[in-house]
Amino acid sequence: MLFSSLPAEIYAALIEQLDEPDVRTTLLALTRAIPRSPVPRYQLFRRVNITKADQLIALYQRIRPRKQDIEHQGEDPCKWVQGLYLETWTADAEIVLNLLTLLPNLEALTIWIGPKNFTPEHLEELFSVDRGGRSLRCVENLLYLSLRFRPYVQKATYHQFLSGSYFDSILEALSRWPPGRLSTLSIVQDPLSMESGTSEGFAQPIVFFQLESTFPGLLRAPYLHVPLQYLRLRFPSRNITRSLTQAPRYVRHVANAHLPPTPYLKFLDLSTCLISERSLPQILIQYPSLTHIILDDCNILRNGDIAVRDDSREWGSIAMSCAIAGIGKAKEKEKLVNAWLNMPGVRQKREQKLDDRGQYTQNKTRTRGRKGIANASLSIHKKDITSGSSITEPHVHDAPERIRILPPLPTLRHVTANLYVPPSMIPSETCALPPDVLDPLLVNIHREWERGWAEGLAQLIKVRERLHTSWRNNLVRVMRFATPEEISTLSNDFEKRLGSSGSEGSSLSRSHSPTNSETGFYEAGDENEIKALEDPLATLIEVTDRQEFDLDIGDTSSTSIGKAPVLCLAGSSLTSSMSYEQNASLLYGVNMGTVCIQGLDHASSCAHVAGRKLWLDGIP
């Protein structure tokens, strides 16, 4: 049988068995060896890597729609491309925009943004899908988006600073996208290093100017709030803790402003950002599903000898703070709840609702016994709350005076960081830490890490047991934080209420939380009033089952909270591949006097392994 007589389905089945790197070369070899065979050429364009500017022009000329191809062959090459990886700093932005507007089935997109190929206006036009024009057509299908910035220039120029030309408009445009399926997002700025070939004698351009204003809204945007699970943010030497943890500043311009950010986020890479050990618990309490966090080249125990003194007890303190982060979150929420319940407007409506309910109960229900002035006209019994009921009504909450919040359980399972030591520990003749010093140091660090985690869990158990006792004796009303699934339900219900509000609701911004827009407390233009009157009970659920207080730490499997998270100190491959002189010049901090230890082995199944499987752009 001749190869040319085989049906196309057989060739397609054979190609599906190949590994992704071998598909392209195998297809090209088949088309040249048996040119008349029905080899599925569309698989050549399923995953396209652009590494040179002339390749981009050739791709555009090959797949742009031609009337004769569609009429005679029924083919639309634009629908073949499912992954486009633009990995060149010299691509023509105009051609890129014209090409991307032709690709409706893109599921993965990588764009490298250099100082000469893209301007903020180009990317704003590309991502402004609500404005038409040359914008992306693949928003509904997109699963992976990676943006890599290298804005550094060889010659000093202050045009960007004088004109205010920054890329913040990209984040604002992403916030306006309709609900989609994007689960993986990467926004990376390359560090200024020797590899860039740039001089540090002048100020380099800035990529994002106001992250604290734009990023909180992006993390709550309908497009990302539910589907986002994997996030990589790398902004060298920039503190983004507030951008990840604070609420949006202007709730009238942010959808889902009343909800916490991205409840399903599992993987967070903050390498090269200015994140300290004190900021880590603040980040953990905001993301209830977070299991992996990468903090390479950050500021974790980087000051002086803090990482090695006192038998490395500071590592145990970090582990303990991660384990008890939920306690601080619960206490902070209790303060907000009590402050909200004591506000004059809320307290007045609560008392009015209780009076109306008491009068209704008195008229409808007659008690046995003597009728006279000794009978109370108001009932002080608590309202019977059914199992699983949610305190999500934006109106007056019929809650008792004392409300306690159940601390959530830790979800963190993998942590990565760098090990910094003072230069005095490194011999000048070897420029490396001797094994007889390094090995005991690593043993102490991991021992303290496990000790701190165990002590933190012990504190968490005591707090939950005390709350259980008070709840069982009917002394307090205990509430817990909503699960990600329940938060998604709250978000969908809020969207439905806005959609069904008719002409009256159309005058309200989609960014108003239910409390602001439906209780009558909102005053236009008063931002402080908006912040003060956000309903802190909106994402809390009533505890009605004793089992919700239980905490099992006997299981020491890798997925159980009884076992400390995996700690990897190997650092990123970028740091590990540098010479000692390059590493010292990059990682010596101002007034810190520390050196990063290189060449450490990765921990088993550490977060670095998961990261290499996630990111498709080759960034270490």
Secondary structure in CASP SS format (residue, H / E / C, confidence):
PFRMAT SS
TARGET T0000
AUTHOR 0000-0000-0000
METHOD secondary structure of the structure
MODEL  1
M C 1.00
L C 1.00
F H 1.00
S H 1.00
S H 1.00
L C 1.00
P C 1.00
A H 1.00
E H 1.00
I H 1.00
Y H 1.00
A H 1.00
A H 1.00
L H 1.00
I H 1.00
E H 1.00
Q C 1.00
L C 1.00
D C 1.00
E H 1.00
P H 1.00
D H 1.00
V H 1.00
R H 1.00
T H 1.00
T H 1.00
L H 1.00
L H 1.00
A H 1.00
L H 1.00
T H 1.00
R H 1.00
A H 1.00
I C 1.00
P C 1.00
R C 1.00
S C 1.00
P C 1.00
V C 1.00
P C 1.00
R H 1.00
Y H 1.00
Q H 1.00
L H 1.00
F H 1.00
R C 1.00
R E 1.00
V E 1.00
N E 1.00
I E 1.00
T C 1.00
K C 1.00
A H 1.00
D H 1.00
Q H 1.00
L H 1.00
I H 1.00
A H 1.00
L H 1.00
Y H 1.00
Q H 1.00
R H 1.00
I H 1.00
R C 1.00
P C 1.00
R C 1.00
K H 1.00
Q H 1.00
D H 1.00
I H 1.00
E H 1.00
H H 1.00
Q C 1.00
G C 1.00
E C 1.00
D C 1.00
P H 1.00
C H 1.00
K H 1.00
W C 1.00
V C 1.00
Q C 1.00
G E 1.00
L E 1.00
Y E 1.00
L E 1.00
E C 1.00
T C 1.00
W C 1.00
T C 1.00
A C 1.00
D C 1.00
A H 1.00
E H 1.00
I H 1.00
V H 1.00
L H 1.00
N H 1.00
L H 1.00
L H 1.00
T C 1.00
L C 1.00
L C 1.00
P C 1.00
N C 1.00
L C 1.00
E C 1.00
A E 1.00
L E 1.00
T E 1.00
I E 1.00
W E 1.00
I E 1.00
G C 1.00
P C 1.00
K C 1.00
N C 1.00
F C 1.00
T C 1.00
P H 1.00
E H 1.00
H H 1.00
L H 1.00
E H 1.00
E H 1.00
L H 1.00
F H 1.00
S C 1.00
V H 1.00
D H 1.00
R H 1.00
G C 1.00
G C 1.00
R C 1.00
S C 1.00
L C 1.00
R C 1.00
C C 1.00
V C 1.00
E C 1.00
N C 1.00
L C 1.00
L C 1.00
Y E 1.00
L E 1.00
S E 1.00
L E 1.00
R E 1.00
F E 1.00
R C 1.00
P C 1.00
Y C 1.00
V C 1.00
Q C 1.00
K C 1.00
A C 1.00
T C 1.00
Y C 1.00
H H 1.00
Q H 1.00
F H 1.00
L H 1.00
S H 1.00
G C 1.00
S C 1.00
Y C 1.00
F C 1.00
D H 1.00
S H 1.00
I H 1.00
L H 1.00
E H 1.00
A H 1.00
L H 1.00
S H 1.00
R C 1.00
W C 1.00
P C 1.00
P C 1.00
G C 1.00
R C 1.00
L C 1.00
S C 1.00
T E 1.00
L E 1.00
S E 1.00
I E 1.00
V E 1.00
Q E 1.00
D C 1.00
P C 1.00
L C 1.00
S C 1.00
M H 1.00
E H 1.00
S H 1.00
G C 1.00
T C 1.00
S C 1.00
E C 1.00
G C 1.00
F C 1.00
A C 1.00
Q C 1.00
P C 1.00
I C 1.00
V C 1.00
F C 1.00
F C 1.00
Q C 1.00
L H 1.00
E H 1.00
S H 1.00
T H 1.00
F H 1.00
P H 1.00
G H 1.00
L H 1.00
L C 1.00
R C 1.00
A C 1.00
P C 1.00
Y C 1.00
L C 1.00
H C 1.00
V C 1.00
P C 1.00
L C 1.00
Q C 1.00
Y E 1.00
L E 1.00
R E 1.00
L E 1.00
R E 1.00
F C 1.00
P C 1.00
S C 1.00
R C 1.00
N C 1.00
I C 1.00
T H 1.00
R H 1.00
S H 1.00
L H 1.00
T H 1.00
Q C 1.00
A C 1.00
P C 1.00
R C 1.00
Y C 1.00
V H 1.00
R H 1.00
H H 1.00
V C 1.00
A C 1.00
N C 1.00
A C 1.00
H C 1.00
L C 1.00
P C 1.00
P C 1.00
T C 1.00
P C 1.00
Y C 1.00
L C 1.00
K C 1.00
F E 1.00
L E 1.00
D E 1.00
L C 1.00
S C 1.00
T C 1.00
C C 1.00
L C 1.00
I C 1.00
S C 1.00
E C 1.00
R C 1.00
S H 1.00
L H 1.00
P H 1.00
Q H 1.00
I H 1.00
L H 1.00
I C 1.00
Q C 1.00
Y C 1.00
P C 1.00
S C 1.00
L C 1.00
T C 1.00
H E 1.00
I E 1.00
I E 1.00
L C 1.00
D C 1.00
D C 1.00
C C 1.00
N C 1.00
I C 1.00
L C 1.00
R C 1.00
N C 1.00
G C 1.00
D C 1.00
I C 1.00
A C 1.00
V C 1.00
R H 1.00
D H 1.00
D H 1.00
S H 1.00
R H 1.00
E H 1.00
W H 1.00
G H 1.00
S H 1.00
I H 1.00
A H 1.00
M H 1.00
S H 1.00
C H 1.00
A H 1.00
I C 1.00
A H 1.00
G H 1.00
I H 1.00
G H 1.00
K H 1.00
A H 1.00
K H 1.00
E H 1.00
K H 1.00
E H 1.00
K H 1.00
L H 1.00
V H 1.00
N H 1.00
A H 1.00
W H 1.00
L H 1.00
N C 1.00
M C 1.00
P H 1.00
G H 1.00
V H 1.00
R H 1.00
Q H 1.00
K H 1.00
R H 1.00
E H 1.00
Q H 1.00
K H 1.00
L H 1.00
D H 1.00
D H 1.00
R H 1.00
G H 1.00
Q H 1.00
Y H 1.00
T H 1.00
Q H 1.00
N H 1.00
K H 1.00
T C 1.00
R C 1.00
T C 1.00
R C 1.00
G C 1.00
R C 1.00
K C 1.00
G C 1.00
I C 1.00
A C 1.00
N C 1.00
A C 1.00
S C 1.00
L C 1.00
S C 1.00
I C 1.00
H C 1.00
K C 1.00
K C 1.00
D C 1.00
I C 1.00
T C 1.00
S C 1.00
G C 1.00
S C 1.00
S E 1.00
I E 1.00
T C 1.00
E C 1.00
P C 1.00
H C 1.00
V C 1.00
H C 1.00
D C 1.00
A C 1.00
P C 1.00
E C 1.00
R C 1.00
I E 1.00
R E 1.00
I E 1.00
L E 1.00
P C 1.00
P C 1.00
L C 1.00
P C 1.00
T C 1.00
L C 1.00
R C 1.00
H E 1.00
V E 1.00
T E 1.00
A C 1.00
N E 1.00
L C 1.00
Y E 1.00
V E 1.00
P C 1.00
P H 1.00
S H 1.00
M H 1.00
I C 1.00
P C 1.00
S C 1.00
E C 1.00
T C 1.00
C C 1.00
A C 1.00
L C 1.00
P C 1.00
P H 1.00
D H 1.00
V H 1.00
L H 1.00
D H 1.00
P H 1.00
L H 1.00
L H 1.00
V H 1.00
N H 1.00
I H 1.00
H H 1.00
R H 1.00
E H 1.00
W H 1.00
E H 1.00
R H 1.00
G H 1.00
W H 1.00
A H 1.00
E H 1.00
G H 1.00
L H 1.00
A H 1.00
Q H 1.00
L H 1.00
I H 1.00
K H 1.00
V H 1.00
R H 1.00
E H 1.00
R H 1.00
L H 1.00
H H 1.00
T H 1.00
S H 1.00
W H 1.00
R H 1.00
N C 1.00
N C 1.00
L C 1.00
V C 1.00
R E 1.00
V E 1.00
M E 1.00
R E 1.00
F E 1.00
A C 1.00
T C 1.00
P H 1.00
E H 1.00
E H 1.00
I H 1.00
S H 1.00
T H 1.00
L H 1.00
S H 1.00
N H 1.00
D H 1.00
F H 1.00
E H 1.00
K H 1.00
R H 1.00
L H 1.00
G H 1.00
S C 1.00
S C 1.00
G H 1.00
S H 1.00
E H 1.00
G H 1.00
S H 1.00
S C 1.00
L C 1.00
S C 1.00
R C 1.00
S C 1.00
H C 1.00
S C 1.00
P H 1.00
T H 1.00
N H 1.00
S H 1.00
E H 1.00
T C 1.00
G C 1.00
F C 1.00
Y C 1.00
E C 1.00
A C 1.00
G C 1.00
D C 1.00
E H 1.00
N H 1.00
E H 1.00
I H 1.00
K H 1.00
A H 1.00
L C 1.00
E C 1.00
D C 1.00
P C 1.00
L C 1.00
A C 1.00
T C 1.00
L E 1.00
I E 1.00
E E 1.00
V C 1.00
T C 1.00
D C 1.00
R H 1.00
Q H 1.00
E H 1.00
F H 1.00
D C 1.00
L C 1.00
D C 1.00
I C 1.00
G C 1.00
D C 1.00
T C 1.00
S C 1.00
S C 1.00
T C 1.00
S C 1.00
I C 1.00
G C 1.00
K C 1.00
A C 1.00
P C 1.00
V E 1.00
L E 1.00
C E 1.00
L C 1.00
A E 1.00
G C 1.00
S C 1.00
S H 1.00
L H 1.00
T H 1.00
S H 1.00
S C 1.00
M C 1.00
S C 1.00
Y H 1.00
E H 1.00
Q H 1.00
N H 1.00
A H 1.00
S H 1.00
L H 1.00
L H 1.00
Y C 1.00
G C 1.00
V C 1.00
N C 1.00
M C 1.00
G C 1.00
T C 1.00
V E 1.00
C E 1.00
I C 1.00
Q C 1.00
G C 1.00
L C 1.00
D C 1.00
H C 1.00
A C 1.00
S C 1.00
S C 1.00
C C 1.00
A H 1.00
H H 1.00
V H 1.00
A H 1.00
G H 1.00
R H 1.00
K H 1.00
L H 1.00
W C 1.00
L C 1.00
D C 1.00
G C 1.00
I C 1.00
P C 1.00
END
